[in-house]
Amino acid sequence: MKRLIYIWILFFSCVACERDLMSYKGEEAIYFAVQDGHSWGSEKDWPYMPYSLAEFGNILEDTLTVKIKVMITGEEKDYPRPFKVVVNPDSTTAREGVHYRALADEYVVEANSSYAYIPVLLYRQPEMQTDTVTLGLKLVANDYFSLTFDEFDKMDKFTNGSVVYDSFDATMHKICMTDIMPKPKQWSAFEFGTFTPKKLNLICQYFGYTYDDFQNDKKITYLQQTVISRKFSEVLNKAYHDGSPILEDNGQLMWVKGCVYGQGSYPEGNK
């Protein structure tokens, strides 16, 4: 009988311990949790990053929204909790209203959630073609969240990326804006000639492709490139015969295979 009583006492003690552990409340803090890495990985193993890239060179639009992820520690709550983000002047060269839309007065971690996204609207500007424009963000402590991750150390599991930072301040984040378009993987010099962003943008506008399509060998095969160059040469030849040739930024006639003029040619009287 004593043994049975002891077992019941032990059982209820364990249940009480489990309840205590489940009701434990850790420190409620907030930090930037942006991850990036190799395309074959995911957030499950990408490293955390102190910056985000905003590459206008990969899109046709003049605006770009970057969603910056933040996470919290401690228990999720059944009510929304606001948090505040401000511009960090020490790491900012961007100008409000010119390079980015003003930040909201506050953002919200929704009820029963441990993360949120800060949407930052950016504007394409000519100087991004020659220089990187930066927008620094800084979290601000409030009644709901403290800031305890000013030294965010590398975690062994999250290393599937070309850049892995040993430590950085996760209460701050930087957005780096550029407008430099690199030559995509699926660009045949034989079909399209010298790569220029202007030429690719026009091809995409005429035929409904995107820069990402030209990075994908399943969407843009070599045969597809041949078809695209033939169709685009018809556009360029018509403009040439109509007396309104399409030019590159350096003044040369835009060229792809099938054009009636040679690659590197200039309009008559404009050599």
Stockholm file with secondary structure:
# STOCKHOLM 1.0

chainA/1-271         MKRLIYIWILFFSCVACERDLMSYKGEEAIYFAVQDGHSWGSEKDWPYMPYSLAEFGNILEDTLTVKIKVMITGEEKDYPRPFKVVVNPDSTTAREGVHYRALADEYVVEANSSYAYIPVLLYRQPEMQTDTVTLGLKLVANDYFSLTFDEFDKMDKFTNGSVVYDSFDATMHKICMTDIMPKPKQWSAFEFGTFTPKKLNLICQYFGYTYDDFQNDKKITYLQQTVISRKFSEVLNKAYHDGSPILEDNGQLMWVKGCVYGQGSYPEGNK
#=GR chainA/1-271 SS CHHHHHHHHHHHHHHHHHHHHHTCCCCCBEEECCBCCCTTCCTTTCCBCSEEEEEGGGCSSSEEEEEEEEEECSCCCSSCEEEEEEECGGGCCCCBTTTBCCCCSCEEECTTCSEEEEEEEEECCGGGGTSCEEEEEEEECCSSCBCCCSSEECCTTCCCSSCCCSEECTTEEEEEEECCCCCCSSCCHHHHCSCCHHHHHHHHHHHTCCTTGGGCTTTSCHHHHHHHHHHHHHHHHHHHHTTCCCBCTTSCBCCCTTCSSCTTCCCTTCC
#=GC SS_cons         CHHHHHHHHHHHHHHHHHHHHHTCCCCCBEEECCBCCCTTCCTTTCCBCSEEEEEGGGCSSSEEEEEEEEEECSCCCSSCEEEEEEECGGGCCCCBTTTBCCCCSCEEECTTCSEEEEEEEEECCGGGGTSCEEEEEEEECCSSCBCCCSSEECCTTCCCSSCCCSEECTTEEEEEEECCCCCCSSCCHHHHCSCCHHHHHHHHHHHTCCTTGGGCTTTSCHHHHHHHHHHHHHHHHHHHHTTCCCBCTTSCBCCCTTCSSCTTCCCTTCC
//
